[in-house]
Amino acid sequence: MFTEISVNDINDFRLGHASNKQAGTGVTVIYFPDGAAAGCDISGGGPASRETPLTMPMTADNPINAIVLSGGSAYGLAASDGVMTCLEEHGIGYDTGVSLVPLVCQSCIFDLGYGNSKVRPDSAMGYEACMQALKDSSAPVQGCIGAGTGATVGKIMGMKQAEKSGLGIYSVKAGTFTMTAIVVVNALGDISDYETGKKLAGLKNADRTEYISCEEALYQFMSPRDMFTGNTTIGAVITNAAFNKAELNKIASMARNAYARCINPVGTMADGDTIYAASTAKRGDTDTVHVDINFAGTLAARVMSAAIKNAVMNSKISDEEFLSMIK
């Protein structure tokens, strides 16, 4: 029904990354040259986000220019300042009559426990990632790069028993229809292969010789407990099919099924899990692709699941390197 394709074969959005490997943080910009309608699903209890109301059906129906994914927790929201500056300099944004205002949504992961917590994505890093997106460069798009630079998983017992994760991407095509998932996997829980159930990454035992169950570890803490050890899985599904904001919100909520298939536990109060859904279909275009919303939402969950797997499999590092980066 559909086939996997390279993200480089899709031209209705562009990716740009800025990474600080030494500090363990970064920014990823998803830029839409012709704008995009967008929806959003927030299932985690502690999201760090900016301009997500733009995705709500009751707000003005203006296409957004970019989605920003970053590290730095709420500090990382500063990256969008640089993205807006970059877009404005290139004549991109909503024309208010007196100035252009780029419409930019953003979500952040908490990666302050990996690398240097005092170095967070800022305006300069956002500008750098946006410039790369505008140039449409062929930089690597998966693994420990951009917003995935400081991503980790399996943190319920602390960082010493956690593992590295990163940014993943997966694209498919069916005729003229395309869909891509981009995700930064930074979960409290374990990560499993959505097709086989095999554990791919997550909680290790104290001497890091084997995996143990994050879910079983959670059940040890029946009494109220602060599990905030730095979590959140954030991502986007992007399609060229035509959907309005209300429909995209539904597709984003269906894409959340991927989190349930691959991450356990997920959506806790210690997470800030967020998924955007975006449509790049041009308004009034006679060649617009139309597909059933149930088809799109179900496929969004499958494509996101594959992207989550890619995020983990492309981010493996040695225990020695990992332990050198944590507090």
C-alpha positions in Angstrom: 0.0 0.0 0.0 2.9 2.4 0.8 6.6 2.3 0.5 9.5 3.8 2.6 11.2 6.8 0.9 14.0 9.1 1.9 13.1 12.4 3.5 15.3 14.0 0.8 12.7 13.0 -1.7 10.1 15.3 -0.1 10.3 19.0 -1.0 7.3 20.5 0.9 9.3 21.0 4.1 13.0 21.3 5.1 15.0 20.3 8.1 17.9 22.1 9.8 19.9 21.2 12.9 22.2 23.0 15.3 24.1 20.7 17.7 26.4 21.3 20.7 28.0 17.9 21.2 30.1 19.0 24.1 27.2 20.5 26.1 24.8 17.7 24.9 21.9 19.8 23.5 20.6 21.2 20.2 17.8 22.5 18.0 15.9 21.1 15.0 13.9 23.3 12.7 11.1 22.0 10.4 10.6 24.8 7.9 7.5 24.9 5.6 8.4 27.0 2.5 4.7 27.4 1.6 3.3 27.3 5.2 1.4 24.5 6.8 -1.9 24.0 8.7 -1.1 22.3 12.0 -2.7 20.5 14.9 -1.2 19.3 18.2 -1.6 16.7 20.9 -0.1 17.1 24.3 -0.4 14.0 26.5 2.5 14.6 29.0 2.0 16.4 32.3 4.9 18.8 31.9 5.3 20.2 28.4 7.6 23.1 27.6 6.0 24.8 24.6 5.5 28.0 22.6 2.6 29.1 20.4 0.8 25.8 20.5 -2.6 27.7 20.6 -1.9 28.4 16.9 -2.8 24.8 16.3 -6.2 25.0 17.9 -9.3 25.1 15.7 -10.7 28.2 17.4 -7.7 30.4 16.6 -7.1 32.2 13.3 -6.6 29.9 10.4 -3.1 31.2 9.4 -0.5 28.7 8.1 2.5 28.3 10.4 6.0 28.8 9.0 8.0 26.4 11.2 8.0 23.9 14.0 11.0 24.0 16.4 12.1 21.0 18.5 14.8 21.6 21.0 16.6 20.7 24.2 17.1 22.9 27.2 13.7 22.5 28.8 11.8 25.8 29.0 15.1 27.7 28.6 15.3 26.3 25.1 12.2 28.2 24.1 14.7 31.1 23.4 15.7 29.2 20.2 12.5 30.4 18.5 13.6 34.0 18.8 16.5 33.2 16.5 14.2 31.2 14.1 11.9 34.2 13.9 14.7 36.6 13.3 16.1 34.4 10.5 12.7 34.0 8.8 12.0 37.7 9.0 15.4 38.5 7.4 14.4 36.3 4.5 11.0 37.9 4.1 9.0 35.1 5.6 6.1 35.5 8.0 2.5 36.7 8.4 2.2 40.2 7.0 0.5 42.4 9.6 0.8 45.5 7.4 3.5 47.0 9.4 5.9 44.1 9.8 6.2 40.4 9.1 5.6 38.1 12.1 6.8 34.5 11.5 4.4 31.9 13.0 6.6 29.4 14.9 5.5 26.6 17.3 8.0 25.0 19.6 8.4 22.1 22.0 11.4 21.2 24.2 12.8 18.2 25.9 14.5 18.2 29.3 18.1 17.3 28.6 19.8 19.3 31.4 20.9 16.1 33.1 23.1 15.2 30.1 26.2 17.2 29.3 26.4 20.8 30.6 23.1 22.0 32.2 24.3 25.6 32.0 24.4 25.5 28.2 21.0 25.6 26.6 19.7 26.3 23.1 19.5 30.0 22.6 18.6 32.5 19.8 21.9 32.0 18.1 21.4 28.2 17.9 17.9 28.7 16.6 19.1 31.0 13.9 21.8 28.5 12.9 19.3 25.6 12.6 16.9 27.8 10.6 19.6 28.9 8.2 20.5 25.3 7.6 16.8 24.6 6.9 16.5 27.5 4.5 19.6 26.3 2.6 18.1 22.8 2.3 21.5 21.3 3.1 22.0 17.5 3.1 23.2 17.3 6.8 22.5 14.1 8.7 18.9 13.9 10.0 18.9 11.1 12.5 20.6 10.2 15.8 22.5 12.4 18.2 21.9 15.5 16.3 19.8 18.7 16.7 17.2 18.4 19.3 18.2 14.7 19.8 21.7 15.6 20.9 21.0 15.2 24.6 18.0 12.8 24.4 18.0 9.8 26.8 15.6 7.1 27.9 14.9 4.8 30.8 15.5 7.3 33.6 13.2 6.2 36.4 16.1 5.1 38.5 18.3 8.1 37.6 20.7 8.8 34.8 23.3 6.2 35.8 20.9 3.5 34.7 19.6 5.2 31.6 20.7 5.0 28.0 21.2 7.4 25.0 18.5 8.1 22.5 18.1 10.8 19.9 16.2 12.0 16.8 14.5 9.7 14.4 12.8 10.1 11.1 10.7 7.9 8.8 8.9 8.7 5.5 6.5 6.8 3.3 4.7 7.3 0.0 1.5 5.9 -1.5 1.0 7.3 -5.0 1.3 11.1 -4.7 0.5 11.0 -0.9 3.5 11.3 1.5 3.8 11.3 5.2 6.9 11.8 7.4 7.4 11.4 11.2 10.2 13.3 13.0 10.6 12.5 16.7 13.0 13.2 19.6 12.8 10.3 22.0 13.6 11.5 25.6 11.4 9.2 27.7 11.1 8.2 31.3 10.3 4.7 30.1 11.7 1.9 28.1 11.7 1.8 24.3 10.5 -1.4 22.4 10.3 -2.4 18.7 6.7 -1.8 17.7 6.7 -4.8 15.5 8.4 -7.5 17.7 8.1 -6.1 21.2 11.9 -6.5 21.7 13.4 -3.9 24.1 15.7 -1.6 22.2 16.8 0.8 24.9 15.9 1.9 28.4 16.5 1.1 32.1 19.7 -0.9 32.9 20.5 -2.6 36.2 22.9 -0.9 38.6 26.1 -2.3 37.0 24.6 -1.8 33.5 25.0 -5.4 32.4 21.4 -6.1 31.5 18.0 -4.5 31.0 15.4 -4.4 33.7 11.7 -3.3 33.4 11.0 0.4 33.9 7.3 -0.5 34.4 8.2 -2.9 37.2 10.5 -0.3 38.7 7.6 2.2 38.7 5.4 -0.2 40.7 7.8 0.0 43.6 6.7 3.6 44.2 3.0 3.4 45.1 3.3 6.4 47.4 3.5 9.8 45.9 7.0 10.4 44.5 8.8 13.0 42.4 10.0 11.1 39.3 11.1 14.2 37.4 14.4 13.0 36.0 14.2 14.8 32.7 11.8 13.4 30.1 9.5 14.2 27.1 9.1 12.7 23.7 8.3 15.4 21.1 7.7 15.1 17.4 5.7 15.8 14.3 3.9 14.0 11.5 3.8 15.9 8.2 1.7 15.1 5.2 0.9 16.7 1.8 -2.7 15.6 2.1 -5.3 18.4 2.7 -6.6 18.6 6.3 -7.9 21.5 8.4 -6.7 22.2 11.9 -9.5 20.2 13.6 -8.7 17.2 11.5 -5.0 17.6 12.2 -5.6 17.7 15.9 -7.3 14.3 15.5 -4.5 12.9 13.4 -2.0 14.1 16.1 -4.0 12.3 18.8 -4.1 9.1 16.7 -0.3 9.4 16.2 0.0 9.2 20.0 -0.7 5.5 19.7 2.9 5.1 18.6 4.1 6.3 21.9 1.9 3.7 23.6 3.3 1.0 21.3 6.9 1.9 21.8 7.4 3.6 25.2 6.5 2.2 28.6 5.6 3.9 30.9 4.5 6.9 28.8 2.5 10.1 29.2 3.2 10.3 32.9 3.3 13.6 34.9 7.1 13.3 34.6 6.8 13.6 30.8 5.9 16.4 28.5 4.9 14.3 25.5 3.8 16.3 22.5 3.0 15.5 18.8 2.3 18.0 16.0 0.5 17.1 12.8 1.0 19.3 9.8 -0.5 19.5 6.3 1.6 21.2 3.6 -1.3 21.1 1.0 -1.6 24.4 -0.8 -5.0 26.0 -0.6 -6.9 26.1 -3.8 -4.3 23.8 -5.6 -6.2 21.6 -8.1 -3.7 18.8 -7.5 -4.3 18.6 -3.8 -4.1 15.1 -2.3 -7.2 14.0 -0.4 -7.2 10.9 1.8 -9.4 9.5 4.5 -8.7 10.9 8.0 -8.8 7.4 9.5 -6.2 6.2 6.9 -4.0 9.2 7.8 -4.3 8.9 11.5 -3.6 5.2 11.5 -0.7 5.5 9.2 0.6 8.4 11.4 0.9 6.1 14.3 2.8 3.5 12.3 5.2 6.0 10.7 5.8 7.6 14.1 6.5 4.1 15.6 9.2 3.5 12.9 10.7 7.0 13.6 10.9 6.2 17.3 12.8 3.0 16.5 15.2 4.9 14.2 15.8 7.5 16.9 17.1 4.8 19.3 19.0 2.6 16.7 20.8 5.6 15.3 21.9 7.0 18.7 23.8 4.1 20.3 27.0 5.1 22.1 29.3 3.2 24.5 28.6 3.1 28.2 31.9 4.9 28.8 30.9 7.8 26.6 27.4 7.9 28.1 28.6 7.9 31.7 31.1 10.7 30.9 28.2 13.0 29.9 25.9 12.6 32.9 25.8 14.3 36.3 
